[in-house]
Amino acid sequence: MEGCVLAGTNNLFTVECSDNVVRNCTIKGKVLKSEKEFYNPIAPGDVVQIEIDPLNDAKGQIISLNQRKNTFLRWNVKGRCPQLLASNLDYLILVTTPDEPPFRPRFIDRALAQAEHQGITPIVVCNKWDLAGKMLQEGNEDEYNEIDKRLNIWEDLGYKVLRISAKTGEGMTEFAELLEDHLSAFVGQSGVGKSSLINVMDNTCVLKTGSLSQKYGRGCHTTTKGTLIHLTLNETLVDGIQGRKANIIDTPGIRRFVLDDIQADDLALYFREFEPHVGKCKFGLGCKHKTEPDCAILLAVENKEITPERYDSWSRIANEIRTGTWED
């Protein structure tokens, strides 16, 4: 029987089967031979084949994994191997905030590069946009302008960017319409409000939301494992029509996003405005794009085809890959 993985840890997975029964399943033989290299062999969104336990209809064994459309993953530093976060996605929703926790554009740039590498359509969502208005009210115009500028840079690169607020409802209608009839994974740092967004979109969901650490302004983990959730969209967000659906994989908050399977020398291929210039430098693919003469990427920065902000982000991330030292 075929089923879709909703959640799982270690060797126990919740699988929604084709007969509409949700079963607790283990992997037959504990290891899927084709997936040995991963920290976790199966992720929410995976489609699997199972055998039902003949003694207990509520249990089963996973015997094989269907071919994936795509996967989103990161390097698990502690486990020293890739960690799958979600599979078979239509959209990757990268959630950030202008404040509480602080805006961290390099986190988004890393995740965008990983999405480009995996061939997944990313969408940048800046939640808590009401806090941006508060910045202006309190006279922090420079801080507001820096955040808005970075969001505009991503928009200019062709990424869809939404400025929304789960608290005030701003932008939630457009967000709900975007997600309808798709499978999307929410990825972001702890405290950016992923669970709050889900609670607003489906008022029958009551996901636990967390507070921020007063000392560091960081979120506390409230989602402990990735889970695929079927949403019935709040009718107030979708023209009053009942029964409209969306599927969301809510992933645990990530403090430090570490790229997987991207080498420093290849990183420019996954910064979409860099990619057309790769290989056109005087020193070809051997160019480090730092101080070399006739560097096509440095020339693109000079000609404003690449913004200084994104060049700086690329440079810092490439250095993180080389040194193995990653910032939050």
N, C-alpha and C positions, 0 to 999 in steps of 0.2 A: 504494500500500500504506500502511496505517496503522501508526504506531509511537509509542512513548512515549519522551520524551527522558530519558535517565539523567544526562547531564552535558554540559557544553560550555563552551568559552571562545572568544572572538573569533568566527570563523565556522567552527568545527569542533565538531560535536555527535555524541555517542554516542547512537544511537537503537535501542531494542529493538523490532524489527518484529513484525508479526502472524504471520510465519512462523517466529518464535522465533530469528531471526538478528539479532545485534547488529551494526549497521553504523555506519561513520563517515560523517557526512553534512554537507554544506554547504548554505547557503540559496541557492536558485536566484535569481540576480540579486543576491545578497548582502544584500538588504533586503526584509523583509516590510513592504509598504506600510502596513498598518494598525498597525504597531508602531514607527514611526520615532521616537516620542518617548522610547523607553526606552534606558537605558544598554546593556542586553542585550535583544535581541528575544525570546529564548526562555529558559525556565527548566526545571530538572528537574521532572518531573510533567506537562509539556505533552504533549498528544497532537497529532501532526502527520501530514500526508500526504506521502509521499515517492515519488520515482521512483528505481528501482534503476539504477545505472550499468550499461549493457549490456556494458561491457568488464571490469567487476570487480564481482562479486556482493557483495563486502564493503563497497561504497561506494554512496552515493546522494545525491540532492538533495532538500531540503525544499522543497515547492512551496506548502504552505498550512498554516495553523494552525487546529485545531478550536476551537470555542467553549469557553472556560474556565468551570469552575464557580466558581473564585475565584483570586486571586493574593495572595501576601504579598510585600511590597516595602518598600523604604526609600529615602530620598533619598540619592543618591550625591553627596557634597559635591564631591569631586574632579572627577567627570564632569558635575556640575551638571544632573542629570536623574534620574528614578526608576530604581532597580535592582531587577529581579525576583529574588527569592530562591527561590520555589517556587510551583507551580501545582496546582490541583485537589485541595486538601487536605481531609481529614476533620478533622484536629486540627493546631493549632500548639502545639508543646511548647516553652515558655519555660523554659530551664534556668538556674538560679541556684545560688549556694552561700552558706552562712553565713560562709565564710572561704576563703581560698586559691583564687581571688581574693576580695577583700572583698565582702560583701553590698551590692548597689546596687539598692535598690527602685525608684528612678526609671527605671532602664533597663527594668525590667519594666512599670512604669506606661506608659511610652512605647509599648512593644510591645503591651500590652493595648489601648491606644487605637487603634493601627494595625490590630489584629485586629478590633476593633469596627467600624472604618471599612470594612474589607474583607469583613465578614460571615463571619469564620472563628471556629470554636470554639477558644479558647485554653485550655491547661492549664499551670499553674505547677508546675514540678518543682524542688524544692530538693535538689540532689545533695550528696553529702559530708555528710549529716546526722550522721554520726559525729563531725564536727568541732564540731557544736553541743553534743553531750554532753561533748566535751573542754573547751568553754568553762565548763560548769558545774563540772567537776572542778577547773579552774584558778581558780575563784572569780569568773569573769567573768559573773555572773548577770545584771547589767543589760544587757550586750550580747546575751546569749541572749534575754532577755525582749523586747528591741526587735525582734529578728528574728522571734521567734515571734508577736509582736503583729501585725507587718505581714503575715505569712502568714495569720493568723486574719482580718485585715481583708479580704483577697482572698476567703477562704472565705465570709465573711459576705455578700459581694457576689454570691455564686453561682458564683464560679470554682472549678473543681476544683483542689486543691492537694495535691501528694504530697511527703512528706518521705522521701527514699530515700538509699541509699548503694551505689554501684557497688562500693565496697571491701568492705563488710560484707554486702551482699545485702539489707539492710533495705528493705522496700517494693518490691523488684524483681518479686515475683510479681504484685502488683496492677498494677504498671506494664506488664508484659508482656501481661497479660490485657486491659488497656485498649487497647493498640496493635494487638492481633491483628486481622487482616483489614481494617486501615485504612491509609491513606496519611497520614503525619504528618511534619512538618518540625521538626527540632531547631534552635532559635535561641538564642543566648546569647553572652556574652562569651568571649574566649579563656581557656582554663584551667578552665572550669566542669565539664568531664568529659563532653562529648557523645559523643566517640569511645569513652571508657571504658564508658559505658552501653551502647553498641551492642555492644562486645566481650563484655560480660557476657550480653546477651540472646541472642547467637548466638555460640557458642564456636568456630565456623568462621571468624568474622571476625577479622582481625588488623589493625585500624586503628591507625595511628601515634598515640600519645598524647604530650603535651608536658609540660614542666616550667614552673614559674613563674619570672618574672624576680625575682631576689632583691632588686633595688633597689626595684621598684614593686609587687611582689606580684601582677603581672598575668600572664595566660597568654601563651604564645607561639603563633603561628598554626601549627597542624599540618594542618588541613584547608584546602587552598588553593582549592578550588572546590566548589560545591554538587554533591552526587552522590546519586542515588536508589539505595538499596541494598535488595535483597530479603533479608529475614531469615528463617531457619528458627529459630524460637524454641527456646531451650535447654529441653529437656524437663523439667528440674528446676524450671522456673518455671511450667510449665503442666500440672500434675497428671500428669507422666510421659508425656504423649501426644506422640508423634513427629509431625513434619511440619506443625506449626502455623506459620502465616506472619504476617509483618507487613512493611510497606513503609515505609522511613524515608528522608527527604531530610536528609542531614547537611550543614549549611551552615557556611561558614567562620566562625570567631569574629569577633564584631563588637565593637570597642572603643567606638564611639560610634554609637548608634542615633538617626538623624535622621528625624523623621516626614515622610511624603510626602502632599501634597494635603490637609492639615488646617491651616486657618487658626486663629490664636490665638482669634478670637472664636467659632469653632465647636468648639473643643477640648472644652468641657463636654458636647457632644452624645455624645462617645465615652468619657466617664467615666460609667459606667452609673448611679451613684447621683446624679449631677448632672442627667442628662437630663430626669427628670420635672419639674424646677424651672425649666428653661430657658424664657424668655419670660414668666415669671410675676412678674418684678421690676417695681417701679414704673416703671422706664425701659425695660421690655420687652427686646427683643433688643439694645438699645444699652447695657445695663448691663455694666460691666466686673467686677462682683462683687468690688470692693475695699473701698470705703468708702461706697458709695451708700446712701441711706436706702431702707428697705423692699425690700432685695435678698433674693429668695427663697432664693438659694444661701447667703448669709451667715446667714439665719435657719435654714436646714437644718443648718448647722454648729453654730449655737447650740443647736439642738434635738437634736444628736447623730445626725441622719440622715446627715450627712457627717462623717467623722472629720477631725480636724485634720491628720493625716498625709497623707491624700489631698488635702485642700484645699491644703496646702502644696506637694504634688507637682504638682497642676494649675497652681497659680500660677507655679511655677518653670518648668514646661514651656511654659506660655503665653508667659512672658517670653523663653524661648529662641527660640520661633518668631518673636516680634516683633523680637528683636535679631539673629537669625541666629547667635547664639553658643551652642554646644551643649557641655554638660559630658559627661565620660566616663560 
